[in-house]
Amino acid sequence: MEEKRRSKRMDIDVRINLKSIDVDEEDGKIYEVDVVNISRGGIAFKCKEELEIDGFYDTQITIWTKEKINTVIQVLRRNKDDSYGGKFVGMSAADQFKIEVYELFTIHGKKEEN
């Protein structure tokens, strides 16, 4: 299968809260989700509750370095296993850079192991 993503997905095991900021949903409702992986452009996560496709959610993600990233996520799809895919909207360049740097170290580290 051909990879269509622009950015490498990196595994991360963290629980975050998504706060609804969408007018179609109860404003301020909070959902607890388990993040599966993350990239410069988006995130994959699992949630037991049903989220609005194309809905927008405010969140704060603690990454591998224990730094916090504040962003808004737009939910793009829901899979049959209650996992979701979303893209980052409104992420600062500095926070996006934090993910890029970790990606470079991850890729570089794997090349040295081979």
Buried (B, 14 or more C-beta within 10 A) or exposed (E): EEEEEEBBBBEBEBEBEBBBBBEEBEEEBEBEBEBBBBBBBBBBBBBEEEBEEEBBBBBEBBBBEEEEBEBBBBBEEBEEEBBBBBBBEEBEEEBBEBBBEBBEEBEEEEEEEE
